[in-house]
Amino acid sequence: MDEILLNFSQNIISSLTSGHTTVKNYRQVPKVSQTRFSLTSSVLTKESNTMTSHPFLLPFQSIDYVKQYLAAKYEAQKLSNARTLAYKNGYPFLYYLEMGKQYVSQSEVAPLSTQPVLLFYGCVQWMKACLLTVDPEYPGTTQVLAHGVTARKRKKQDYSFLEDEVKVQKEGLFPYFSEQMFHVKQLTGEKYKLNYVFRRIPEMASLIEKLYDHKPITKISVSDQNVALPPLLLKNLEMELPRFLSLLKAEGIHMKGEKQGNSFVLTPAGDFNVHPYLPIRHNESLYLPNDRAAFLPLPELLSHYLILYSLSMICRYETEWWCELLHSFSSNDFPCIEHFLTISKYKLPQLIEDLLTSQRFTH
């Protein structure tokens, strides 16, 4: 059993470093699932058994619970063979969560220089587990196993990470996950500038305001029937109310609005809180971007994915620039990156937990 598990883990790690996995190797996993998984296996480290930083994963370390959980997910999708699919996918789902936990846990004790790689691969593993809850045949093709985004070639002089961008590919994990989990279709060839991706992560707001003397987000008030916008928001966006309503409509949010006193009061046509990427949520409060360019079709988890992808590529292939950044403190890049990595260590588990337990994005 230990030898089988070791081979399976090595296959996962090998696929991560290359960015690809074969469906053939993946489909060998159900054979392993005939035997109960042991937490005391030599494959797992002592750190993986502590679970202190990721308590939401505790129930998912029981294969019986995992099968019941997946069966309920598949039955909700009205799949006739829900229990058979849950039995087949139980161990792959558990292994994805376990491998993701090990990567993220290691990032908590690793030096800053290697944290992006560990966090990115942890994020990837957890995202694959999430996909199994909505697509019992994942991965159906090898195309969905690529990263789904590319980074442009680095400029050797005057390169700024915040001014860099990532480009969406036609196929791969990023566009597939976006459509399957959030029902948000990503446009092939779309380029996301990291400066604006950072601004969609609410915990980055305070630092960005200090570095650039510009608030990236504005808090809005939401009641059962209405959304109240402070006038400063439209001023920052350089928009009148009709144009702002058109902007929201382009994002799939239909509202009517009028000015009442010093505020703009909007009435949503539907439930404003179920939208996958607007408004930005933080500590039970809701925010909207202060920059038109930050109205991006990016749920927060995918914002983390894009930044971690780009950072992990730099760690592996732009070693000179990366090491200079870590020791020279020559720009705003370093404090933003360091703060983001601190955030991502605790925010990734929260975002994955929300996907696995929330009813907001269920099919």
C-alpha positions as CSV (number, residue, x, y, z in Angstrom):
1,M,0.0,0.0,0.0
2,D,2.8,2.5,0.9
3,E,4.5,1.8,-2.3
4,I,1.3,2.5,-4.3
5,L,0.7,5.7,-2.4
6,L,4.3,6.8,-2.9
7,N,4.1,6.2,-6.6
8,F,0.8,8.2,-6.7
9,S,2.3,11.1,-4.8
10,Q,5.4,11.1,-7.1
11,N,3.1,11.2,-10.1
12,I,1.3,14.2,-8.7
13,I,4.5,16.1,-7.9
14,S,6.0,15.2,-11.3
15,S,2.8,16.5,-13.0
16,L,3.0,19.8,-11.1
17,T,6.5,20.6,-12.0
18,S,5.8,20.1,-15.7
19,G,2.3,21.6,-15.6
20,H,0.8,18.5,-17.3
21,T,-0.6,15.2,-16.3
22,T,-1.8,12.3,-18.4
23,V,-5.4,11.1,-18.1
24,K,-4.1,7.6,-18.2
25,N,-2.1,7.9,-15.0
26,Y,-4.9,9.7,-13.3
27,R,-7.4,7.0,-14.1
28,Q,-5.3,4.5,-12.3
29,V,-6.3,6.1,-9.0
30,P,-9.6,4.3,-8.5
31,K,-7.7,1.0,-8.3
32,V,-6.0,2.4,-5.2
33,S,-9.3,3.4,-3.7
34,Q,-10.3,-0.2,-3.0
35,T,-8.0,0.0,0.1
36,R,-8.7,2.3,3.0
37,F,-6.3,5.3,3.1
38,S,-4.2,5.5,6.3
39,L,-3.2,8.8,7.8
40,T,-0.2,7.1,9.3
41,S,1.2,6.1,5.9
42,S,4.8,6.9,5.5
43,V,4.0,9.0,2.6
44,L,2.5,11.7,4.9
45,T,4.7,13.8,7.1
46,K,4.1,14.7,10.7
47,E,3.3,18.2,9.6
48,S,0.4,17.0,7.5
49,N,-1.3,15.4,10.6
50,T,-1.4,18.5,12.7
51,M,-4.1,20.3,10.7
52,T,-3.9,23.3,12.9
53,S,-3.9,25.8,10.1
54,H,-6.4,24.1,7.9
55,P,-9.2,22.8,10.2
56,F,-11.8,22.8,7.4
57,L,-10.0,19.8,5.9
58,L,-10.5,17.6,9.0
59,P,-13.8,15.9,7.8
60,F,-12.3,15.3,4.4
61,Q,-9.6,13.0,5.9
62,S,-12.4,10.4,6.4
63,I,-13.0,8.5,3.1
64,D,-16.5,7.6,4.3
65,Y,-17.3,11.3,4.8
66,V,-15.8,12.2,1.4
67,K,-17.9,9.6,-0.4
68,Q,-21.1,10.9,1.3
69,Y,-20.1,14.5,0.5
70,L,-19.4,13.7,-3.2
71,A,-22.6,11.6,-3.5
72,A,-24.6,14.6,-2.2
73,K,-22.9,16.9,-4.7
74,Y,-23.6,14.5,-7.6
75,E,-27.2,13.8,-6.5
76,A,-27.8,17.6,-6.5
77,Q,-26.7,17.6,-10.1
78,K,-29.3,14.8,-10.7
79,L,-26.6,12.3,-11.9
80,S,-28.2,8.8,-11.9
81,N,-25.0,7.0,-10.8
82,A,-24.0,9.5,-8.1
83,R,-22.9,7.0,-5.5
84,T,-20.8,5.0,-8.0
85,L,-19.1,8.3,-9.1
86,A,-18.5,9.3,-5.5
87,Y,-16.9,5.9,-4.8
88,K,-14.6,6.3,-7.8
89,N,-13.6,9.9,-7.0
90,G,-13.3,9.6,-3.2
91,Y,-9.6,9.0,-3.0
92,P,-8.6,11.3,-5.9
93,F,-10.5,14.1,-4.1
94,L,-8.9,13.3,-0.8
95,Y,-5.5,13.1,-2.3
96,Y,-5.8,16.5,-4.0
97,L,-6.8,18.1,-0.7
98,E,-4.0,16.3,1.1
99,M,-1.3,17.3,-1.4
100,G,-2.6,20.9,-1.4
101,K,-2.4,21.0,2.3
102,Q,1.1,19.8,2.4
103,Y,2.3,22.4,-0.1
104,V,0.5,25.3,1.7
105,S,1.7,24.1,5.1
106,Q,5.3,24.0,3.8
107,S,5.0,27.6,2.6
108,E,4.3,28.7,6.2
109,V,7.8,27.6,7.2
110,A,9.7,28.0,3.9
111,P,11.9,31.1,3.1
112,L,10.2,33.9,1.2
113,S,12.1,32.9,-1.9
114,T,10.3,29.6,-2.4
115,Q,6.9,30.4,-1.0
116,P,5.3,31.4,-4.4
117,V,6.0,27.9,-5.9
118,L,4.6,26.1,-2.8
119,L,1.5,28.3,-2.6
120,F,0.8,28.0,-6.3
121,Y,1.0,24.2,-6.4
122,G,-1.1,24.0,-3.2
123,C,-3.7,26.2,-4.9
124,V,-3.7,24.1,-8.0
125,Q,-4.2,20.9,-6.0
126,W,-7.1,22.4,-4.1
127,M,-8.7,23.7,-7.3
128,K,-8.6,20.2,-8.8
129,A,-10.4,18.9,-5.8
130,C,-13.1,21.5,-6.2
131,L,-13.5,20.6,-9.9
132,L,-14.3,17.0,-8.9
133,T,-17.4,18.2,-7.0
134,V,-18.9,19.6,-10.2
135,D,-17.2,17.4,-12.9
136,P,-17.0,13.8,-11.9
137,E,-15.1,12.9,-15.0
138,Y,-12.3,15.5,-14.4
139,P,-9.9,15.5,-16.1
140,G,-11.7,14.4,-19.2
141,T,-8.9,15.6,-21.5
142,T,-5.3,16.5,-21.2
143,Q,-6.0,20.0,-22.4
144,V,-7.6,21.0,-19.0
145,L,-4.5,20.1,-17.2
146,A,-2.3,22.9,-18.5
147,H,-2.1,26.1,-16.4
148,G,-4.4,28.0,-18.7
149,V,-2.4,31.2,-18.7
150,T,0.9,32.4,-19.9
151,A,3.4,35.1,-18.9
152,R,5.1,37.3,-21.3
153,K,8.9,37.3,-21.7
154,R,10.6,39.3,-18.9
155,K,12.3,42.6,-19.7
156,K,15.8,42.6,-18.3
157,Q,15.9,46.3,-17.6
158,D,13.3,48.4,-15.7
159,Y,11.1,45.4,-15.2
160,S,8.2,45.9,-12.8
161,F,6.2,43.0,-11.5
162,L,3.1,45.1,-10.8
163,E,3.2,46.3,-14.5
164,D,3.5,42.8,-15.8
165,E,0.5,40.9,-17.2
166,V,-0.7,37.4,-17.7
167,K,-2.6,36.2,-20.8
168,V,-5.5,33.8,-20.8
169,Q,-5.2,30.6,-23.0
170,K,-8.0,28.9,-24.7
171,E,-7.7,25.7,-22.6
172,G,-6.3,24.8,-19.2
173,L,-7.1,24.9,-15.5
174,F,-7.7,28.7,-15.2
175,P,-10.5,29.1,-17.9
176,Y,-12.0,25.7,-17.1
177,F,-12.2,26.3,-13.3
178,S,-13.6,29.8,-13.9
179,E,-16.4,28.5,-16.0
180,Q,-17.2,25.3,-14.0
181,M,-17.0,26.7,-10.5
182,F,-18.1,30.4,-11.0
183,H,-20.0,30.2,-14.4
184,V,-17.6,33.0,-15.6
185,K,-16.3,32.5,-19.1
186,Q,-12.8,33.8,-19.7
187,L,-11.9,35.3,-23.0
188,T,-9.1,33.7,-24.9
189,G,-6.2,36.1,-25.2
190,E,-7.5,38.4,-22.5
191,K,-4.6,40.1,-20.6
192,Y,-4.7,40.9,-16.9
193,K,-2.3,43.5,-15.6
194,L,-1.2,42.4,-12.2
195,N,-1.4,45.9,-10.8
196,Y,-5.2,45.7,-11.1
197,V,-5.4,42.1,-10.0
198,F,-3.7,43.1,-6.8
199,R,-6.4,45.7,-6.3
200,R,-9.1,43.1,-6.2
201,I,-7.7,41.5,-3.1
202,P,-9.2,43.4,-0.2
203,E,-6.4,42.8,2.3
204,M,-4.0,44.6,-0.1
205,A,-6.1,47.8,0.1
206,S,-4.3,49.5,3.0
207,L,-0.8,48.9,1.7
208,I,-1.7,50.0,-1.8
209,E,-3.2,53.2,-0.4
210,K,0.0,53.9,1.5
211,L,2.3,53.2,-1.4
212,Y,0.3,55.0,-4.1
213,D,-1.8,57.5,-2.1
214,H,-4.9,56.0,-3.8
215,K,-7.7,53.9,-2.2
216,P,-8.3,50.8,-4.5
217,I,-11.7,50.0,-3.2
218,T,-14.7,51.8,-1.6
219,K,-17.1,50.4,0.9
220,I,-20.8,50.2,-0.1
221,S,-23.9,49.7,2.0
222,V,-26.3,46.9,1.0
223,S,-29.8,46.4,2.5
224,D,-32.4,43.8,1.6
225,Q,-33.7,45.9,-1.2
226,N,-31.1,48.6,-2.0
227,V,-27.4,49.4,-2.6
228,A,-26.1,52.8,-1.4
229,L,-23.0,54.2,-3.1
230,P,-21.0,57.1,-1.7
231,P,-20.7,59.9,-4.3
232,L,-16.9,59.6,-4.0
233,L,-17.0,56.2,-5.8
234,L,-18.5,57.6,-9.0
235,K,-16.1,60.6,-8.8
236,N,-13.1,58.2,-8.6
237,L,-14.5,56.2,-11.6
238,E,-15.1,59.5,-13.4
239,M,-18.6,58.4,-14.3
240,E,-22.2,59.7,-14.1
241,L,-24.8,57.3,-12.7
242,P,-26.2,56.2,-16.1
243,R,-22.7,55.2,-17.3
244,F,-22.0,53.4,-14.0
245,L,-25.3,51.4,-14.4
246,S,-24.2,50.5,-17.9
247,L,-20.8,49.3,-16.5
248,L,-22.6,47.0,-14.0
249,K,-24.9,45.8,-16.8
250,A,-21.9,44.8,-18.8
251,E,-20.8,42.7,-15.8
252,G,-24.2,41.0,-15.7
253,I,-25.6,43.1,-12.8
254,H,-28.9,44.8,-13.7
255,M,-29.9,47.8,-11.5
256,K,-32.0,50.9,-11.4
257,G,-30.7,53.9,-9.6
258,E,-31.3,57.5,-8.5
259,K,-29.6,60.1,-6.3
260,Q,-30.9,60.5,-2.8
261,G,-29.2,63.2,-0.8
262,N,-25.5,62.7,-0.9
263,S,-25.7,59.1,-2.0
264,F,-26.7,57.1,-5.0
265,V,-29.3,54.4,-4.2
266,L,-29.5,51.4,-6.5
267,T,-32.1,48.7,-6.7
268,P,-30.9,45.4,-8.0
269,A,-33.1,43.3,-10.3
270,G,-31.8,40.2,-8.5
271,D,-29.7,39.1,-5.6
272,F,-26.6,41.2,-5.7
273,N,-24.8,38.9,-3.3
274,V,-24.7,35.9,-5.6
275,H,-22.6,37.5,-8.2
276,P,-19.2,35.7,-8.4
277,Y,-16.8,38.6,-8.5
278,L,-18.8,41.8,-7.7
279,P,-18.9,43.2,-5.1
280,I,-15.6,42.4,-3.4
281,R,-16.2,40.8,0.0
282,H,-14.2,41.3,3.1
283,N,-15.1,40.9,6.8
284,E,-18.8,40.8,6.1
285,S,-18.5,44.2,4.2
286,L,-18.9,44.8,0.5
287,Y,-16.7,47.0,-1.7
288,L,-16.4,48.1,-5.3
289,P,-13.2,49.0,-7.1
290,N,-12.2,52.7,-7.5
291,D,-10.6,52.0,-10.9
292,R,-12.5,51.1,-14.0
293,A,-9.6,48.8,-15.0
294,A,-10.1,46.8,-11.8
295,F,-13.6,45.7,-12.8
296,L,-12.3,42.4,-13.9
297,P,-14.1,39.1,-14.2
298,L,-12.0,37.6,-11.5
299,P,-13.4,35.9,-8.4
300,E,-10.9,36.4,-5.6
301,L,-9.5,32.8,-5.8
302,L,-8.6,33.3,-9.4
303,S,-6.9,36.6,-8.5
304,H,-4.7,34.7,-6.1
305,Y,-4.1,32.0,-8.8
306,L,-2.9,34.6,-11.4
307,I,-0.5,36.3,-9.0
308,L,0.9,33.1,-7.7
309,Y,1.3,31.7,-11.2
310,S,3.3,34.7,-12.3
311,L,5.4,34.8,-9.1
312,S,6.1,31.0,-9.3
313,M,7.3,31.5,-12.9
314,I,9.7,34.2,-11.8
315,C,11.0,32.1,-9.0
316,R,11.8,29.3,-11.4
317,Y,12.9,31.1,-14.5
318,E,14.0,34.6,-13.5
319,T,16.2,33.8,-10.6
320,E,18.5,36.8,-11.0
321,W,15.6,39.3,-10.9
322,W,13.9,37.5,-8.1
323,C,17.0,37.4,-5.9
324,E,17.7,41.1,-6.5
325,L,14.1,41.9,-5.6
326,L,14.4,40.1,-2.3
327,H,17.6,41.9,-1.3
328,S,17.5,45.3,-2.9
329,F,14.1,46.8,-1.8
330,S,14.3,49.0,-4.9
331,S,10.6,49.4,-5.7
332,N,7.0,49.0,-4.5
333,D,7.1,45.4,-5.9
334,F,8.7,43.9,-2.8
335,P,6.3,45.1,-0.1
336,C,3.3,44.2,-2.3
337,I,4.7,40.7,-3.0
338,E,5.7,40.0,0.6
339,H,2.3,41.2,1.9
340,F,0.4,39.2,-0.7
341,L,2.2,36.0,0.2
342,T,1.4,36.6,3.8
343,I,-2.3,37.0,2.9
344,S,-2.4,34.1,0.5
345,K,-1.2,31.6,3.2
346,Y,-4.3,32.1,5.3
347,K,-6.7,33.3,2.6
348,L,-6.3,30.3,0.2
349,P,-7.8,27.8,2.7
350,Q,-10.7,30.2,3.4
351,L,-11.5,30.6,-0.3
352,I,-11.4,26.9,-0.9
353,E,-13.5,26.2,2.2
354,D,-16.0,28.7,0.9
355,L,-16.2,26.8,-2.4
356,L,-16.5,23.4,-0.8
357,T,-19.1,24.3,1.8
358,S,-21.0,27.4,0.4
359,Q,-24.2,27.2,-1.5
360,R,-23.5,30.4,-3.3
361,F,-22.0,28.8,-6.4
362,T,-23.7,25.4,-6.5
363,H,-24.9,24.1,-9.8
